[in-house]
Amino acid sequence: MSRPLHVAFLSWRDAAHPEAGGSEVYVEQMAAGLAARGHRVVVVTARPPGTRAGERVDGVVHVRGGGRLTVYLHGLLWVARHRRSLDVVVDVINGLPFATPLVRRTGVVALVHHVHREQWRMIYPDWRGRLGWFVESRVTPALYRRAPHVTVSRSTAADLERLGVRADLVRVVRNGLVPRPVAGPRSPTPRVVVLSRLVPHKQVEHVLEAAHALRGRHPGLVVDVVGTGWWERRLREEAHQLGVDDVVRFHGWVDDDERDRLLAAAHVLALPSVREGWGIAVTEAAAQRTPTVGYRSSGGLRESVDDGVTGWLVEDRAGLTAAVDDVLSGRVDVELAGEAARERAAGLSWERSVEELVAVLQEEAGRRRGRRAQRAP
């Protein structure tokens, strides 16, 4: 058996962050899985108000410092101070990198859920967006050109290769799933759920527009929006302008039990994101035997959703509205799709995902040890 590793994850947020999403769930599960196998694990992130600078959770040490941008300097300096004791640093690249290759040439793994071309343009339509995409598409691939890359879907793997990352350096390690029982019955009245961070590139407005178009056809329609984010105020304004603020319910952050209850009650999960690496909300809904409708162009949904079997992939807003209408009208068999989704989700395992990541980390740690041995006198 290989010796335990000392691993650090650098991420701009952890699961305790109020804007945490699927990427943070992935890191949380991987870190806890590594710790359970006897590895020494540290997660270095920003420190939002109300959180501790340091604590241990599920055997994982959390080190928090810095804000939205200063976290990158905080993380890099932390690695520089601990570089001799660390076997591997997992640099979680959410648009911007921590630039760990600047302080260590080996023992670095880049974790990328998806690329952010569209997000940069949507959030920063000016020079900042162009600069952000330049860093992500040009600077980052050059800086990490020797580092193994881990991603969650073949779609993102292909995007990375188009940016110049060598195909032999890219490994796909998919999201797992924590098995949970179905939380309750499906609602007898029409119900749609959104489970997402509330940010522009999740395009929740498209679901609000669908609710406006369909409420007359489906009396009693309810749209449950589950999640938080800085775009929530704009979404509430949009709901009011569309005249659907009596249909749309903003739940904010909820615990896992309430999340599952809302997912189980829905006829369909609507996920109109412009880009998804995998879409962990898809499998969380599937575990509650709720199918998903989303955009084919989002990338990762082409793998997390089996089109026509566990959900439906559409091309545009009109297609999204039509697909939701088909579900609520009974023109498609929601129960059949839901059972297929649940069966597929049952095949996903964080245990297996952790094992696959361990193999990548062990290989990179071995490469680092070999390089250090060569330099030894």
C-alpha positions as CSV (number, residue, x, y, z in Angstrom):
1,M,0.0,0.0,0.0
2,S,1.3,3.5,-0.9
3,R,2.2,5.8,2.0
4,P,-0.3,8.5,3.1
5,L,-0.1,11.8,1.2
6,H,-0.1,15.3,2.5
7,V,-2.5,17.0,0.1
8,A,-3.7,20.7,-0.1
9,F,-6.8,21.8,-2.1
10,L,-6.7,25.5,-3.0
11,S,-10.2,26.7,-3.8
12,W,-11.7,30.2,-3.8
13,R,-14.6,28.9,-1.6
14,D,-15.5,25.9,0.5
15,A,-18.8,24.3,1.4
16,A,-19.3,26.8,4.3
17,H,-19.2,29.8,1.9
18,P,-22.7,31.3,1.3
19,E,-22.2,31.1,-2.5
20,A,-20.9,27.5,-2.5
21,G,-22.0,25.3,-5.4
22,G,-21.2,22.0,-7.1
23,S,-17.5,22.7,-7.3
24,E,-17.3,23.1,-3.5
25,V,-19.4,19.9,-2.9
26,Y,-16.9,18.0,-5.1
27,V,-13.9,19.3,-3.1
28,E,-15.6,18.6,0.2
29,Q,-16.4,15.0,-0.8
30,M,-13.0,14.4,-2.2
31,A,-11.2,15.9,0.8
32,A,-13.3,14.0,3.3
33,G,-12.7,10.8,1.3
34,L,-9.0,11.2,1.3
35,A,-8.9,12.0,5.0
36,A,-11.0,8.8,5.7
37,R,-8.3,6.8,3.8
38,G,-5.6,8.1,6.2
39,H,-4.2,11.0,4.0
40,R,-3.4,14.4,5.6
41,V,-5.7,16.9,3.9
42,V,-5.9,20.7,4.1
43,V,-8.4,22.9,2.2
44,V,-7.3,26.5,1.8
45,T,-10.0,29.0,0.8
46,A,-11.4,32.5,1.3
47,R,-12.8,33.5,4.6
48,P,-16.4,34.9,4.4
49,P,-17.8,36.7,7.4
50,G,-19.0,34.5,10.2
51,T,-16.5,31.6,9.5
52,R,-13.5,30.5,11.4
53,A,-9.9,31.1,10.2
54,G,-9.1,27.5,10.9
55,E,-11.0,24.4,11.9
56,R,-11.1,20.6,11.4
57,V,-14.2,19.0,9.8
58,D,-14.5,15.3,9.0
59,G,-10.7,14.9,9.4
60,V,-10.0,17.8,7.0
61,V,-8.2,20.9,8.2
62,H,-9.7,24.2,6.8
63,V,-7.5,27.3,6.5
64,R,-9.4,30.4,5.5
65,G,-8.2,33.9,4.6
66,G,-8.6,36.6,2.1
67,G,-11.6,37.6,0.0
68,R,-12.9,37.2,-3.5
69,L,-9.6,38.1,-5.1
70,T,-7.1,38.2,-2.3
71,V,-7.8,34.5,-1.6
72,Y,-5.5,33.8,-4.5
73,L,-2.5,35.5,-2.9
74,H,-3.4,34.0,0.4
75,G,-3.4,30.5,-1.1
76,L,-0.2,30.9,-3.0
77,L,1.6,32.3,0.1
78,W,0.3,29.4,2.1
79,V,1.7,26.9,-0.4
80,A,5.0,28.7,-0.5
81,R,5.3,28.4,3.3
82,H,4.4,24.7,3.3
83,R,5.8,23.5,0.0
84,R,8.4,21.2,1.5
85,S,5.9,19.2,3.5
86,L,3.2,18.9,0.8
87,D,3.1,16.0,-1.6
88,V,0.5,17.4,-3.9
89,V,-1.4,20.6,-4.3
90,V,-4.8,20.4,-6.0
91,D,-5.3,23.9,-7.6
92,V,-9.1,24.3,-8.2
93,I,-9.3,26.6,-11.2
94,N,-12.7,28.4,-11.3
95,G,-11.8,30.9,-14.0
96,L,-8.7,32.2,-12.2
97,P,-5.8,30.0,-11.1
98,F,-3.8,30.1,-7.8
99,A,-0.7,30.0,-9.9
100,T,1.0,27.3,-7.8
101,P,3.5,26.3,-10.5
102,L,5.2,29.6,-9.6
103,V,6.3,28.2,-6.3
104,R,6.6,24.4,-7.1
105,R,7.4,22.7,-10.4
106,T,6.0,19.3,-9.6
107,G,3.3,18.0,-7.2
108,V,0.6,20.2,-8.7
109,V,-2.8,18.9,-10.1
110,A,-5.2,21.3,-11.8
111,L,-8.9,20.7,-11.1
112,V,-11.2,22.3,-13.7
113,H,-15.0,21.8,-13.7
114,H,-15.6,23.8,-16.8
115,V,-14.2,26.7,-18.8
116,H,-15.7,30.1,-18.4
117,R,-15.7,31.8,-21.8
118,E,-19.4,32.7,-21.7
119,Q,-19.4,33.6,-18.0
120,W,-16.7,36.1,-18.4
121,R,-18.7,37.9,-21.2
122,M,-21.9,37.8,-19.2
123,I,-20.6,39.0,-15.9
124,Y,-18.0,41.4,-17.2
125,P,-19.0,42.6,-20.7
126,D,-16.1,45.1,-20.7
127,W,-12.3,44.8,-20.6
128,R,-12.4,42.8,-17.4
129,G,-14.2,40.0,-19.1
130,R,-11.7,40.0,-22.0
131,L,-8.8,40.0,-19.6
132,G,-10.3,37.2,-17.5
133,W,-10.8,35.0,-20.6
134,F,-7.3,35.8,-21.8
135,V,-5.9,34.6,-18.4
136,E,-8.0,31.5,-18.5
137,S,-7.5,30.6,-22.1
138,R,-3.8,31.7,-22.7
139,V,-1.9,32.3,-19.4
140,T,-3.3,29.4,-17.4
141,P,-2.7,26.6,-20.0
142,A,0.9,27.8,-20.3
143,L,1.5,28.0,-16.6
144,Y,0.1,24.5,-16.0
145,R,1.4,22.9,-19.2
146,R,3.2,20.1,-17.3
147,A,0.5,19.5,-14.6
148,P,-2.1,16.7,-14.7
149,H,-5.6,18.1,-15.1
150,V,-8.7,16.5,-13.5
151,T,-12.2,17.4,-14.7
152,V,-15.7,16.0,-14.3
153,S,-16.8,15.4,-17.9
154,R,-15.5,14.5,-21.3
155,S,-17.0,17.8,-22.5
156,T,-14.7,19.8,-20.3
157,A,-11.8,17.5,-21.2
158,A,-12.4,18.4,-24.8
159,D,-12.5,22.1,-24.0
160,L,-9.2,21.9,-22.1
161,E,-7.6,20.2,-25.1
162,R,-8.8,23.0,-27.4
163,L,-7.1,25.4,-25.0
164,G,-3.8,23.6,-25.5
165,V,-3.8,21.2,-22.6
166,R,-2.2,17.9,-23.7
167,A,-4.8,15.1,-23.9
168,D,-2.6,12.7,-22.0
169,L,-2.6,15.0,-19.0
170,V,-6.4,15.2,-18.7
171,R,-8.2,12.7,-16.5
172,V,-12.0,12.6,-16.0
173,V,-13.1,11.9,-12.4
174,R,-16.9,12.4,-12.3
175,N,-19.1,13.6,-9.4
176,G,-20.4,10.9,-7.0
177,L,-23.6,10.9,-5.0
178,V,-24.5,10.4,-1.4
179,P,-27.3,7.8,-1.4
180,R,-30.5,9.3,0.1
181,P,-34.0,7.9,0.2
182,V,-36.8,9.5,-1.8
183,A,-38.0,12.3,0.5
184,G,-41.7,12.3,-0.4
185,P,-44.4,12.0,-3.1
186,R,-44.5,14.0,-6.3
187,S,-46.9,17.0,-6.0
188,P,-50.4,16.4,-7.5
189,T,-50.3,20.0,-8.8
190,P,-47.7,21.2,-11.5
191,R,-44.4,22.0,-9.9
192,V,-41.0,22.9,-11.3
193,V,-37.8,23.2,-9.3
194,V,-34.6,25.2,-9.8
195,L,-31.5,24.2,-7.8
196,S,-28.7,26.5,-8.5
197,R,-26.5,29.3,-7.3
198,L,-28.3,32.5,-8.3
199,V,-25.8,34.1,-10.6
200,P,-26.2,35.4,-14.2
201,H,-24.7,32.4,-16.1
202,K,-27.2,30.0,-14.5
203,Q,-29.9,31.9,-16.5
204,V,-32.7,31.3,-14.1
205,E,-34.6,34.1,-15.9
206,H,-35.4,31.5,-18.6
207,V,-37.4,29.5,-16.1
208,L,-39.3,32.6,-15.0
209,E,-40.2,33.3,-18.6
210,A,-41.4,29.8,-19.0
211,A,-43.6,30.2,-15.9
212,H,-45.1,33.3,-17.4
213,A,-45.8,31.5,-20.7
214,L,-47.3,28.4,-19.0
215,R,-49.2,29.5,-16.0
216,G,-52.4,29.9,-17.9
217,R,-52.1,26.3,-19.2
218,H,-51.3,24.8,-15.9
219,P,-53.4,26.2,-13.0
220,G,-51.7,26.0,-9.7
221,L,-48.2,26.1,-11.2
222,V,-45.4,26.6,-8.6
223,V,-41.7,27.2,-9.4
224,D,-39.5,26.5,-6.4
225,V,-36.1,28.3,-6.7
226,V,-33.6,26.8,-4.3
227,G,-30.3,28.5,-3.8
228,T,-28.7,31.9,-3.0
229,G,-26.5,34.3,-4.8
230,W,-25.9,38.0,-5.6
231,W,-28.3,37.8,-8.6
232,E,-31.3,37.0,-6.5
233,R,-32.5,40.6,-6.2
234,R,-32.5,40.9,-10.0
235,L,-34.4,37.6,-10.3
236,R,-37.1,38.8,-7.9
237,E,-37.5,42.0,-9.9
238,E,-37.8,39.9,-13.1
239,A,-40.5,37.7,-11.5
240,H,-42.4,40.8,-10.5
241,Q,-42.1,42.4,-14.0
242,L,-43.3,39.1,-15.6
243,G,-46.2,38.9,-13.1
244,V,-45.2,35.5,-11.7
245,D,-44.1,36.5,-8.2
246,D,-47.1,34.7,-6.9
247,V,-46.0,31.5,-8.8
248,V,-42.2,31.6,-8.0
249,R,-41.1,30.8,-4.5
250,F,-37.5,31.8,-3.6
251,H,-36.4,29.5,-0.8
252,G,-32.8,30.6,-0.4
253,W,-30.4,28.2,1.2
254,V,-32.1,25.0,2.6
255,D,-30.7,22.0,4.4
256,D,-30.4,18.6,2.6
257,D,-33.7,17.3,3.9
258,E,-35.7,20.3,2.7
259,R,-33.8,20.3,-0.6
260,D,-34.7,16.6,-1.2
261,R,-38.3,17.3,-0.3
262,L,-38.6,20.1,-2.9
263,L,-36.8,18.0,-5.5
264,A,-39.1,15.0,-4.9
265,A,-42.2,17.1,-5.1
266,A,-41.3,18.6,-8.5
267,H,-42.2,17.1,-11.9
268,V,-39.0,18.4,-13.4
269,L,-35.7,20.2,-12.5
270,A,-35.0,23.1,-14.9
271,L,-31.3,23.8,-15.3
272,P,-30.8,26.4,-18.1
273,S,-27.2,27.1,-17.3
274,V,-25.0,28.5,-20.1
275,R,-22.2,26.1,-19.0
276,E,-22.0,23.1,-16.6
277,G,-19.1,20.8,-16.0
278,W,-21.4,18.0,-15.0
279,G,-24.4,19.5,-13.1
280,I,-24.5,18.0,-9.6
281,A,-28.0,19.2,-9.2
282,V,-29.0,16.8,-12.0
283,T,-27.9,13.8,-9.9
284,E,-29.3,15.2,-6.7
285,A,-32.7,15.6,-8.4
286,A,-32.3,12.1,-10.0
287,A,-31.8,10.6,-6.6
288,Q,-35.3,11.9,-5.8
289,R,-36.6,10.4,-9.1
290,T,-37.0,13.8,-10.7
291,P,-35.8,14.2,-14.3
292,T,-34.0,17.3,-15.7
293,V,-34.5,19.7,-18.6
294,G,-31.5,21.8,-19.7
295,Y,-29.5,23.1,-22.6
296,R,-27.6,20.8,-24.8
297,S,-25.0,23.6,-25.4
298,S,-24.1,23.6,-21.7
299,G,-21.6,20.8,-22.2
300,G,-21.6,18.6,-19.1
301,L,-25.4,18.0,-19.2
302,R,-24.8,16.0,-22.4
303,E,-23.3,13.4,-20.0
304,S,-25.3,13.8,-16.8
305,V,-28.6,13.7,-18.7
306,D,-29.5,10.8,-21.0
307,D,-31.6,12.8,-23.4
308,G,-35.1,11.3,-23.8
309,V,-34.4,8.8,-21.0
310,T,-33.5,10.5,-17.7
311,G,-34.4,14.0,-18.9
312,W,-34.5,16.3,-22.0
313,L,-31.9,18.5,-23.7
314,V,-33.1,21.4,-25.7
315,E,-31.6,24.1,-27.9
316,D,-33.0,27.4,-26.7
317,R,-35.6,29.2,-24.4
318,A,-38.5,28.1,-26.6
319,G,-37.4,24.5,-26.4
320,L,-37.1,24.8,-22.6
321,T,-40.6,26.2,-22.3
322,A,-41.9,23.5,-24.7
323,A,-40.2,20.7,-22.7
324,V,-41.6,21.9,-19.4
325,D,-45.0,22.1,-21.0
326,D,-44.7,18.5,-22.3
327,V,-43.8,17.4,-18.7
328,L,-46.6,19.2,-17.0
329,S,-49.2,18.2,-19.7
330,G,-48.3,14.6,-19.3
331,R,-47.2,14.2,-23.0
332,V,-44.0,12.6,-21.6
333,D,-43.9,9.9,-18.9
334,V,-42.4,11.7,-15.9
335,E,-42.5,8.6,-13.7
336,L,-40.6,6.5,-16.3
337,A,-38.0,9.2,-16.8
338,G,-37.7,9.7,-13.0
339,E,-37.1,6.0,-12.3
340,A,-34.5,5.9,-15.1
341,A,-32.8,9.0,-13.6
342,R,-32.8,7.4,-10.1
343,E,-31.4,4.2,-11.4
344,R,-28.6,6.0,-13.3
345,A,-27.8,8.1,-10.3
346,A,-27.5,5.0,-8.1
347,G,-24.5,4.0,-10.2
348,L,-22.5,7.1,-9.1
349,S,-20.3,6.8,-6.1
350,W,-18.0,9.2,-4.3
351,E,-16.1,6.2,-3.1
352,R,-15.1,5.3,-6.6
353,S,-14.5,9.0,-7.5
354,V,-12.1,9.3,-4.6
355,E,-10.2,6.2,-5.6
356,E,-9.8,7.6,-9.1
357,L,-8.5,10.9,-7.7
358,V,-6.1,9.1,-5.4
359,A,-4.5,7.3,-8.4
360,V,-3.9,10.7,-10.0
361,L,-2.4,12.2,-6.8
362,Q,-0.2,9.2,-6.1
363,E,1.2,9.3,-9.6
364,E,2.0,13.0,-9.3
365,A,3.4,12.6,-5.8
366,G,5.7,9.8,-7.1
367,R,6.8,12.1,-9.9
368,R,7.7,14.8,-7.4
369,R,9.6,12.4,-5.2
370,G,11.5,11.1,-8.2
371,R,12.5,14.6,-9.3
372,R,13.7,15.5,-5.7
373,A,15.7,12.3,-5.6
374,Q,17.5,13.3,-8.8
375,R,18.4,16.6,-7.3
376,A,19.7,15.1,-4.1
377,P,23.5,15.0,-3.8
